[in-house]
Amino acid sequence: MAYFRSPAKIVDLTAPSGGVTVGLFYLIGAVLVCANVTAAEGETFAGVTEGLFDDAAKATGSAWTEGAKLYWDDTNSRFTTSASGNTLVGYAGAAAASGATTGSVVLTGQIAA
């Protein structure tokens, strides 16, 4: 029988190759998380799966509108509005100019397809 442990907004995961740095995003299996602590490779770390994050790395070249779908570009470790080859992870929490290098992101905690 399964027992409820906690809401899955913060989960303990194993740091991937190279470890994790607090405040940066990592695609772990099928879910994007923001590291809540810094951890070396193989160590357990707390990853945040849902919520509003400011100053998240943004791809330049396209403007964001509030509520625009955002995708994770795992190759370049940044959020983008381009679906091609990227993983849908949430939406823009605020508008951001085309030339901006950071933006406001809402992670929805959905499983990456």
Contacts in CASP RR format, 6 or more apart in sequence:
PFRMAT RR
TARGET T0000
AUTHOR 0000-0000-0000
METHOD contacts of the structure
MODEL  1
MAYFRSPAKIVDLTAPSGGVTVGLFYLIGAVLVCANVTAAEGETFAGVTE
GLFDDAAKATGSAWTEGAKLYWDDTNSRFTTSASGNTLVGYAGAAAASGA
TTGSVVLTGQIAA
8 49 0 8 1.000
9 48 0 8 1.000
9 49 0 8 1.000
9 50 0 8 1.000
9 51 0 8 1.000
10 36 0 8 1.000
10 46 0 8 1.000
10 47 0 8 1.000
10 48 0 8 1.000
10 49 0 8 1.000
11 33 0 8 1.000
11 46 0 8 1.000
11 47 0 8 1.000
11 49 0 8 1.000
12 44 0 8 1.000
12 45 0 8 1.000
12 46 0 8 1.000
12 47 0 8 1.000
13 28 0 8 1.000
13 33 0 8 1.000
13 44 0 8 1.000
13 45 0 8 1.000
13 47 0 8 1.000
14 42 0 8 1.000
14 43 0 8 1.000
14 44 0 8 1.000
14 45 0 8 1.000
15 39 0 8 1.000
15 40 0 8 1.000
15 41 0 8 1.000
15 42 0 8 1.000
15 43 0 8 1.000
15 44 0 8 1.000
15 45 0 8 1.000
16 26 0 8 1.000
16 28 0 8 1.000
16 41 0 8 1.000
16 42 0 8 1.000
17 41 0 8 1.000
18 40 0 8 1.000
18 41 0 8 1.000
19 39 0 8 1.000
19 40 0 8 1.000
19 41 0 8 1.000
19 42 0 8 1.000
19 43 0 8 1.000
20 26 0 8 1.000
20 35 0 8 1.000
20 37 0 8 1.000
20 38 0 8 1.000
20 39 0 8 1.000
20 45 0 8 1.000
21 35 0 8 1.000
21 38 0 8 1.000
22 35 0 8 1.000
22 36 0 8 1.000
22 37 0 8 1.000
22 38 0 8 1.000
23 34 0 8 1.000
23 35 0 8 1.000
23 36 0 8 1.000
24 34 0 8 1.000
24 35 0 8 1.000
24 77 0 8 1.000
25 32 0 8 1.000
25 33 0 8 1.000
25 34 0 8 1.000
25 35 0 8 1.000
25 56 0 8 1.000
25 57 0 8 1.000
25 72 0 8 1.000
25 77 0 8 1.000
26 32 0 8 1.000
26 33 0 8 1.000
26 35 0 8 1.000
27 72 0 8 1.000
27 74 0 8 1.000
27 87 0 8 1.000
27 112 0 8 1.000
29 112 0 8 1.000
30 111 0 8 1.000
30 112 0 8 1.000
31 49 0 8 1.000
31 109 0 8 1.000
31 111 0 8 1.000
31 112 0 8 1.000
32 49 0 8 1.000
32 72 0 8 1.000
32 87 0 8 1.000
32 89 0 8 1.000
32 107 0 8 1.000
32 109 0 8 1.000
32 112 0 8 1.000
33 47 0 8 1.000
33 48 0 8 1.000
33 49 0 8 1.000
34 47 0 8 1.000
34 48 0 8 1.000
34 53 0 8 1.000
34 107 0 8 1.000
35 45 0 8 1.000
35 46 0 8 1.000
35 47 0 8 1.000
35 48 0 8 1.000
36 45 0 8 1.000
36 46 0 8 1.000
36 47 0 8 1.000
36 48 0 8 1.000
37 45 0 8 1.000
37 46 0 8 1.000
38 45 0 8 1.000
39 45 0 8 1.000
48 107 0 8 1.000
49 107 0 8 1.000
49 109 0 8 1.000
50 107 0 8 1.000
50 108 0 8 1.000
50 109 0 8 1.000
51 106 0 8 1.000
51 107 0 8 1.000
52 93 0 8 1.000
52 104 0 8 1.000
52 105 0 8 1.000
52 106 0 8 1.000
53 104 0 8 1.000
53 105 0 8 1.000
53 106 0 8 1.000
53 107 0 8 1.000
54 102 0 8 1.000
54 103 0 8 1.000
54 104 0 8 1.000
55 102 0 8 1.000
55 103 0 8 1.000
56 78 0 8 1.000
56 79 0 8 1.000
56 102 0 8 1.000
56 103 0 8 1.000
56 104 0 8 1.000
56 105 0 8 1.000
57 77 0 8 1.000
57 78 0 8 1.000
57 79 0 8 1.000
57 101 0 8 1.000
57 102 0 8 1.000
58 64 0 8 1.000
58 78 0 8 1.000
58 79 0 8 1.000
58 80 0 8 1.000
58 96 0 8 1.000
58 100 0 8 1.000
58 101 0 8 1.000
58 102 0 8 1.000
58 103 0 8 1.000
59 73 0 8 1.000
59 76 0 8 1.000
59 78 0 8 1.000
59 79 0 8 1.000
59 80 0 8 1.000
59 81 0 8 1.000
59 82 0 8 1.000
60 98 0 8 1.000
60 99 0 8 1.000
60 100 0 8 1.000
60 101 0 8 1.000
61 98 0 8 1.000
61 99 0 8 1.000
62 80 0 8 1.000
62 81 0 8 1.000
62 82 0 8 1.000
62 98 0 8 1.000
63 95 0 8 1.000
63 96 0 8 1.000
63 97 0 8 1.000
63 98 0 8 1.000
64 70 0 8 1.000
64 81 0 8 1.000
64 92 0 8 1.000
64 94 0 8 1.000
64 95 0 8 1.000
64 96 0 8 1.000
64 100 0 8 1.000
64 103 0 8 1.000
65 92 0 8 1.000
65 95 0 8 1.000
66 92 0 8 1.000
66 93 0 8 1.000
66 94 0 8 1.000
66 95 0 8 1.000
67 91 0 8 1.000
67 92 0 8 1.000
67 93 0 8 1.000
67 106 0 8 1.000
68 81 0 8 1.000
68 91 0 8 1.000
68 92 0 8 1.000
69 81 0 8 1.000
69 83 0 8 1.000
69 88 0 8 1.000
69 90 0 8 1.000
69 91 0 8 1.000
70 79 0 8 1.000
70 80 0 8 1.000
70 81 0 8 1.000
70 88 0 8 1.000
70 89 0 8 1.000
70 90 0 8 1.000
70 91 0 8 1.000
70 92 0 8 1.000
70 105 0 8 1.000
71 79 0 8 1.000
71 80 0 8 1.000
71 81 0 8 1.000
71 82 0 8 1.000
71 83 0 8 1.000
71 85 0 8 1.000
71 86 0 8 1.000
71 87 0 8 1.000
71 88 0 8 1.000
71 89 0 8 1.000
72 78 0 8 1.000
72 79 0 8 1.000
72 80 0 8 1.000
72 86 0 8 1.000
72 87 0 8 1.000
72 89 0 8 1.000
72 112 0 8 1.000
73 79 0 8 1.000
73 80 0 8 1.000
73 82 0 8 1.000
73 86 0 8 1.000
74 86 0 8 1.000
74 87 0 8 1.000
79 89 0 8 1.000
79 103 0 8 1.000
79 105 0 8 1.000
80 86 0 8 1.000
87 112 0 8 1.000
87 113 0 8 1.000
88 110 0 8 1.000
88 112 0 8 1.000
88 113 0 8 1.000
89 105 0 8 1.000
89 107 0 8 1.000
89 108 0 8 1.000
89 109 0 8 1.000
89 110 0 8 1.000
89 112 0 8 1.000
90 105 0 8 1.000
90 106 0 8 1.000
90 107 0 8 1.000
90 108 0 8 1.000
90 109 0 8 1.000
90 110 0 8 1.000
91 105 0 8 1.000
91 106 0 8 1.000
91 108 0 8 1.000
92 103 0 8 1.000
92 104 0 8 1.000
92 105 0 8 1.000
92 106 0 8 1.000
93 104 0 8 1.000
93 105 0 8 1.000
93 106 0 8 1.000
94 103 0 8 1.000
94 104 0 8 1.000
96 102 0 8 1.000
96 103 0 8 1.000
96 104 0 8 1.000
END
